[in-house]
Amino acid sequence: MKSSALICTAQQQFSLQEFDVPRLAPKDLLVRCAWSGVSVGTEFAVIRNKISYGPYPISTGYQAVGYVEDTGAAVSKFAVGDKVYYRRSFLPMAIDGQSVTICSGTHSTYALTSEDAEVEHLPEGVDEATASLFVMPAVGYNAVDMAGVQMGDVVAFHAVGLIGLGALAAARLRGAVTIAIDLDPRRLDLASEMGAAHTINASGLAPDELAARVQEIQPGGADVVFEGSGVPSCLDLAFPLARLRGKFVFLGHYGKEPVSFNYLVPHGKQLTAFFPCNDGLAPCREAVLQNIASGAIPWEKTITHRVDASEAPELYAKTNRDELPELYGAVIRWS
């Protein structure tokens, strides 16, 4: 049996390559992918070597939904035909004798995983394509939980990409007063649809003007500020948005290089900082998918691009060249 996978070279060239599917070990699952979700932030940071998990060629993708195709002899939790969502594939890949670095590797016709790995049954009532974008809102959910956002808190989200938007949705479900801040009016419109109480278009605003806009909503500043851009220089724009003794969440991934910022602002405000990592594992993923299933988080609205697997290399090439400014959430259909 063969599996096609999306591969990226050191020259940032994208293609579908075929690999053999090995014999299953006793606890292994073979999952036929239905949809995989694209992470424009983390995946392209890896593709551009802002984050490195190993040498090229690489196989990215860390979220997908599919059906169990086969099981090892000792598997008890899953059966053939079960619908599942999963975080990674361990399918071995090599091109001309060169091993492919598997950066979770879910953009593939088949996934090889273990029943003890990050794979779970998909809750009833969740659209498969929407579910394949489960990680970003789960990252946001985990960050909101870590920061202890409470009912009535005024919470500002500086940059509402998919992770920032996921955090905003989670905070809104906790009863917080949410403020979405971005340069893109389309993202702000979507944030409103996700329940943002206030939106601020930061385009053309000086840092003190942006802080003043937040203080119009709550004098002194926000109780909690989430910075979700992943751009280190944006930290100094976001610190002033917090109130005295407020909380600050480093929501974005700021890369492998050292990050510097103006220490005096968070120091003077006596901020408590949080550094969430990953998506909160099974509890957050399950909570997010249940909220999507119930309609509490209308995550399907984030999908702007749906492509077949054969179109995935072109989607990635155009995204890497910044030719798709309207792209927000993207999903790939494999079967």
LUMKOLPA-408934 format. One record per residue (C-alpha): residue number from 1; chain; x, y, z; residue in one letter. Coordinates in Angstrom, 1 decimal. Layout:
<atoms>
  nr kette     xx     yy     zz rest
 NUM     A      X      Y      Z    A
...
</atoms>
This chain:
<atoms>
  nr kette     xx     yy     zz rest
   1     A    0.0    0.0    0.0    M
   2     A    1.2    3.5   -0.9    K
   3     A    0.6    6.8    0.9    S
   4     A    1.0   10.3   -0.7    S
   5     A    2.4   13.0    1.5    A
   6     A    3.0   16.7    1.1    L
   7     A    6.8   17.3    1.1    I
   8     A    8.8   20.5    1.4    C
   9     A   12.5   20.8    0.4    T
  10     A   15.1   23.2    1.7    A
  11     A   14.4   25.4   -1.4    Q
  12     A   10.8   25.6   -0.2    Q
  13     A    9.5   23.6   -3.1    Q
  14     A    6.3   21.6   -2.5    F
  15     A    5.2   18.3   -4.0    S
  16     A    3.3   15.1   -3.3    L
  17     A    5.5   12.1   -2.9    Q
  18     A    4.5    8.4   -2.5    E
  19     A    5.8    6.2    0.3    F
  20     A    5.2    2.6    1.3    D
  21     A    2.9    1.9    4.3    V
  22     A    4.8   -0.6    6.6    P
  23     A    3.3   -3.6    8.4    R
  24     A    1.5   -2.5   11.6    L
  25     A    2.9   -3.2   15.0    A
  26     A    0.6   -4.7   17.6    P
  27     A   -0.6   -1.3   19.0    K
  28     A   -0.6    0.6   15.7    D
  29     A   -3.5    2.2   13.8    L
  30     A   -3.6    3.0   10.1    L
  31     A   -5.9    6.0    9.5    V
  32     A   -7.1    7.0    6.1    R
  33     A   -7.2   10.8    6.2    C
  34     A  -10.4   12.6    5.2    A
  35     A   -9.3   16.2    5.9    W
  36     A   -6.1   17.8    7.2    S
  37     A   -6.0   21.4    8.5    G
  38     A   -3.3   23.9    7.6    V
  39     A   -1.5   26.0   10.2    S
  40     A   -0.3   29.1    8.4    V
  41     A    1.6   30.2   11.5    G
  42     A    3.5   27.3   12.8    T
  43     A    3.9   25.3    9.6    E
  44     A    5.3   28.2    7.6    F
  45     A    7.6   29.1   10.5    A
  46     A    9.0   25.5   10.1    V
  47     A    9.0   25.7    6.3    I
  48     A   11.0   29.0    6.4    R
  49     A   13.3   27.7    9.2    N
  50     A   12.1   30.2   11.7    K
  51     A   11.5   27.0   13.8    I
  52     A   13.5   23.9   13.2    S
  53     A   12.6   20.3   14.0    Y
  54     A   15.3   18.7   11.8    G
  55     A   16.8   18.8    8.3    P
  56     A   15.0   19.0    5.0    Y
  57     A   13.1   17.5    3.3    P
  58     A   10.2   17.9    5.8    I
  59     A    6.6   16.7    6.1    S
  60     A    4.5   19.2    8.0    T
  61     A    0.9   19.2    9.3    G
  62     A   -0.3   18.6   12.8    Y
  63     A   -4.1   18.2   12.7    Q
  64     A   -6.3   15.9   10.7    A
  65     A   -9.5   13.8   10.7    V
  66     A   -9.9   10.4    9.2    G
  67     A  -11.2    6.8    9.4    Y
  68     A   -9.4    3.8   11.0    V
  69     A   -8.4    1.6    8.0    E
  70     A   -6.6   -1.1    9.9    D
  71     A   -5.5   -2.0   13.4    T
  72     A   -2.6   -3.9   15.0    G
  73     A   -3.4   -7.2   16.8    A
  74     A   -3.3   -5.6   20.3    A
  75     A   -5.5   -2.5   19.6    V
  76     A   -8.5   -2.4   21.8    S
  77     A   -9.6    1.2   21.9    K
  78     A  -10.4    1.6   18.2    F
  79     A  -12.0   -0.5   15.4    A
  80     A  -11.9   -0.4   11.7    V
  81     A  -14.3    2.4   10.5    G
  82     A  -14.0    4.6   13.5    D
  83     A  -13.9    8.3   12.8    K
  84     A  -10.9    9.9   14.6    V
  85     A   -9.0   13.1   15.0    Y
  86     A   -5.2   13.0   15.4    Y
  87     A   -2.2   15.2   15.9    R
  88     A    0.6   13.3   14.2    R
  89     A    1.7   10.4   11.9    S
  90     A    4.8    8.2   12.3    F
  91     A    4.8    6.9    8.8    L
  92     A    8.5    6.5    7.8    P
  93     A    9.5    8.5    4.7    M
  94     A   12.7    8.7    2.7    A
  95     A   13.5   10.2   -0.7    I
  96     A   16.5    8.9   -2.6    D
  97     A   17.9    7.5    0.6    G
  98     A   17.4   10.8    2.5    Q
  99     A   15.1   10.5    5.5    S
 100     A   12.2   13.0    5.6    V
 101     A   11.9   14.9    8.9    T
 102     A    8.3   14.3   10.0    I
 103     A    7.1   17.5   11.6    C
 104     A    3.9   15.7   12.7    S
 105     A    3.2   14.7    9.0    G
 106     A   -0.6   14.7    8.9    T
 107     A   -0.8   16.0    5.3    H
 108     A   -0.8   12.5    4.0    S
 109     A   -3.3   10.0    2.5    T
 110     A   -2.6    7.7    5.5    Y
 111     A   -1.4    8.2    9.0    A
 112     A    0.5    5.6   11.0    L
 113     A    0.0    6.2   14.7    T
 114     A   -0.5    4.3   17.9    S
 115     A   -3.7    3.9   19.9    E
 116     A   -1.7    5.3   22.9    D
 117     A   -0.6    8.4   20.9    A
 118     A   -2.6   11.7   20.2    E
 119     A   -5.6   10.2   18.5    V
 120     A   -9.2   10.1   19.8    E
 121     A  -12.7    9.4   18.6    H
 122     A  -14.3   12.4   16.8    L
 123     A  -17.4   13.6   18.8    P
 124     A  -20.8   13.3   17.0    E
 125     A  -22.0   16.2   15.1    G
 126     A  -18.7   17.8   14.1    V
 127     A  -18.2   18.6   10.4    D
 128     A  -15.1   16.7    9.3    E
 129     A  -13.5   19.6    7.5    A
 130     A  -14.0   22.0   10.4    T
 131     A  -12.8   19.5   12.9    A
 132     A   -9.5   19.2   11.0    S
 133     A   -8.7   22.7   12.3    L
 134     A   -9.1   21.7   15.9    F
 135     A   -5.6   22.5   17.2    V
 136     A   -5.6   26.3   16.9    M
 137     A   -8.7   26.9   18.9    P
 138     A   -7.5   24.3   21.4    A
 139     A   -4.2   26.3   21.8    V
 140     A   -6.3   29.3   22.5    G
 141     A   -8.5   27.4   24.9    Y
 142     A   -5.4   26.1   26.8    N
 143     A   -4.0   29.7   27.1    A
 144     A   -7.3   31.1   28.4    V
 145     A   -7.4   28.3   31.0    D
 146     A   -3.8   28.9   32.0    M
 147     A   -4.3   32.6   32.5    A
 148     A   -7.4   32.0   34.6    G
 149     A   -9.7   34.3   32.7    V
 150     A  -12.9   34.8   34.7    Q
 151     A  -16.4   36.1   34.1    M
 152     A  -16.4   39.9   33.8    G
 153     A  -12.7   40.2   33.0    D
 154     A  -11.9   42.7   30.2    V
 155     A   -9.6   40.8   27.9    V
 156     A   -7.8   42.2   24.9    A
 157     A   -6.5   40.1   22.0    F
 158     A   -3.7   41.7   20.1    H
 159     A   -3.8   40.0   16.7    A
 160     A   -6.7   37.6   16.0    V
 161     A   -5.3   35.0   13.7    G
 162     A   -6.7   31.5   14.2    L
 163     A   -5.1   31.0   17.6    I
 164     A   -6.0   34.5   18.8    G
 165     A   -9.5   34.0   17.6    L
 166     A   -9.7   30.6   19.3    G
 167     A   -8.6   32.2   22.6    A
 168     A  -11.2   35.0   22.1    L
 169     A  -14.0   32.4   21.6    A
 170     A  -12.9   30.5   24.8    A
 171     A  -12.8   33.8   26.9    A
 172     A  -16.2   34.8   25.6    R
 173     A  -17.6   31.4   26.7    L
 174     A  -16.2   32.1   30.2    R
 175     A  -18.2   35.4   30.3    G
 176     A  -15.3   37.8   29.6    A
 177     A  -15.7   41.1   27.9    V
 178     A  -13.5   40.6   24.8    T
 179     A  -11.7   43.1   22.7    I
 180     A  -10.3   42.1   19.3    A
 181     A   -7.4   44.1   17.9    I
 182     A   -6.0   43.7   14.4    D
 183     A   -4.9   45.5   11.2    L
 184     A   -7.2   43.4    9.0    D
 185     A  -10.9   44.4    8.9    P
 186     A  -11.9   41.0    7.7    R
 187     A  -10.4   39.4   10.8    R
 188     A  -12.2   41.9   13.0    L
 189     A  -15.5   41.2   11.3    D
 190     A  -15.0   37.5   12.0    L
 191     A  -14.0   38.2   15.6    A
 192     A  -17.4   40.0   15.9    S
 193     A  -19.1   36.9   14.6    E
 194     A  -17.2   34.9   17.2    M
 195     A  -18.6   37.1   19.9    G
 196     A  -16.1   39.9   20.4    A
 197     A  -17.8   42.7   22.4    A
 198     A  -15.4   45.3   20.9    H
 199     A  -13.1   45.5   17.9    T
 200     A  -10.3   48.0   17.3    I
 201     A   -8.6   48.4   13.9    N
 202     A   -5.0   49.3   14.9    A
 203     A   -4.0   50.4   11.4    S
 204     A   -2.5   53.9   11.7    G
 205     A   -2.8   54.1   15.5    L
 206     A    0.2   55.0   17.5    A
 207     A    0.9   52.8   20.5    P
 208     A   -0.4   55.4   23.0    D
 209     A   -3.5   55.8   20.8    E
 210     A   -4.1   52.1   20.8    L
 211     A   -3.8   52.0   24.6    A
 212     A   -6.2   54.9   24.9    A
 213     A   -8.8   53.0   22.8    R
 214     A   -8.6   50.1   25.2    V
 215     A   -8.9   52.4   28.2    Q
 216     A  -12.0   53.9   26.7    E
 217     A  -13.5   50.4   27.3    I
 218     A  -12.0   50.0   30.8    Q
 219     A  -10.1   52.8   32.5    P
 220     A   -6.6   51.7   33.3    G
 221     A   -6.5   48.9   30.7    G
 222     A   -7.4   45.3   30.2    A
 223     A   -7.4   42.7   33.0    D
 224     A   -5.7   40.3   30.6    V
 225     A   -3.8   40.8   27.3    V
 226     A   -3.1   38.1   24.8    F
 227     A   -0.4   38.9   22.2    E
 228     A   -1.0   36.5   19.3    G
 229     A    1.0   37.8   16.3    S
 230     A    4.2   35.9   16.9    G
 231     A    6.1   39.0   15.9    V
 232     A    8.5   40.0   18.7    P
 233     A    8.3   43.8   17.9    S
 234     A    4.5   43.6   18.6    C
 235     A    5.2   42.8   22.3    L
 236     A    5.9   46.4   23.0    D
 237     A    2.6   47.4   21.4    L
 238     A    0.7   45.0   23.6    A
 239     A    2.2   45.5   27.0    F
 240     A    0.7   49.0   27.4    P
 241     A   -2.8   47.6   26.9    L
 242     A   -2.8   45.9   30.3    A
 243     A   -3.8   47.5   33.6    R
 244     A   -1.7   47.7   36.7    L
 245     A   -1.1   44.2   38.1    R
 246     A   -2.8   42.7   35.1    G
 247     A   -1.9   39.6   33.2    K
 248     A    0.0   39.2   29.9    F
 249     A   -0.1   36.0   27.8    V
 250     A    2.6   35.3   25.2    F
 251     A    0.2   33.5   22.9    L
 252     A    2.2   33.7   19.7    G
 253     A    5.3   31.6   18.8    H
 254     A    8.2   34.0   18.6    Y
 255     A   10.7   31.7   16.9    G
 256     A   14.0   30.2   17.9    K
 257     A   16.0   33.4   18.2    E
 258     A   16.2   35.5   21.5    P
 259     A   13.4   38.0   21.9    V
 260     A   13.9   41.5   23.4    S
 261     A   11.4   44.0   24.6    F
 262     A   11.1   47.2   26.6    N
 263     A   11.3   45.8   30.1    Y
 264     A   10.2   49.0   31.9    L
 265     A    6.6   48.8   30.7    V
 266     A    5.6   45.3   32.0    P
 267     A    7.9   45.9   35.0    H
 268     A    6.2   49.2   35.9    G
 269     A    2.7   47.6   35.4    K
 270     A    3.8   44.6   37.6    Q
 271     A    2.3   42.2   35.1    L
 272     A    2.0   38.4   35.6    T
 273     A    3.2   36.7   32.5    A
 274     A    2.0   33.3   31.0    F
 275     A    3.8   31.2   28.4    F
 276     A    1.3   28.6   27.2    P
 277     A    2.6   25.8   25.0    C
 278     A    0.8   23.3   22.9    N
 279     A   -3.0   22.8   22.9    D
 280     A   -3.8   21.5   26.3    G
 281     A   -3.8   17.9   25.1    L
 282     A   -7.0   15.8   25.3    A
 283     A   -9.1   17.9   27.6    P
 284     A   -8.8   21.1   25.5    C
 285     A   -9.2   19.3   22.2    R
 286     A  -12.4   17.5   23.4    E
 287     A  -13.8   20.7   24.9    A
 288     A  -13.2   22.6   21.6    V
 289     A  -14.7   19.9   19.4    L
 290     A  -17.8   19.6   21.7    Q
 291     A  -18.3   23.4   21.5    N
 292     A  -17.9   23.3   17.7    I
 293     A  -20.5   20.4   17.6    A
 294     A  -23.0   22.4   19.7    S
 295     A  -22.5   25.6   17.6    G
 296     A  -21.0   27.5   20.6    A
 297     A  -17.9   28.0   18.5    I
 298     A  -18.9   28.5   14.8    P
 299     A  -15.4   27.5   13.7    W
 300     A  -16.5   26.7   10.1    E
 301     A  -16.6   30.5    9.5    K
 302     A  -12.8   30.6    9.7    T
 303     A  -12.4   28.4    6.6    I
 304     A  -11.6   30.5    3.5    T
 305     A   -9.9   27.8    1.4    H
 306     A  -10.8   24.2    0.7    R
 307     A   -8.5   22.3   -1.7    V
 308     A   -8.1   18.7   -2.9    D
 309     A   -4.8   17.0   -2.0    A
 310     A   -3.6   17.4   -5.6    S
 311     A   -3.9   21.2   -5.2    E
 312     A   -2.0   21.2   -1.9    A
 313     A    1.5   21.9   -3.3    P
 314     A    0.2   25.0   -5.2    E
 315     A   -1.7   26.2   -2.1    L
 316     A    1.5   26.0    0.0    Y
 317     A    3.6   27.6   -2.7    A
 318     A    1.3   30.6   -3.1    K
 319     A    0.9   30.9    0.7    T
 320     A    4.7   30.8    1.1    N
 321     A    5.0   33.6   -1.5    R
 322     A    2.4   35.7    0.3    D
 323     A    0.1   35.5   -2.7    E
 324     A   -3.0   34.6   -0.8    L
 325     A   -3.6   37.6    1.6    P
 326     A   -7.3   36.6    1.9    E
 327     A   -6.3   33.1    3.3    L
 328     A   -7.4   32.5    6.9    Y
 329     A   -8.3   28.9    7.6    G
 330     A   -7.4   26.3    5.0    A
 331     A   -8.2   22.6    4.8    V
 332     A   -7.1   19.8    2.4    I
 333     A   -9.4   16.9    1.3    R
 334     A   -7.6   13.6    1.0    W
 335     A  -10.4   11.2    0.4    S
</atoms>
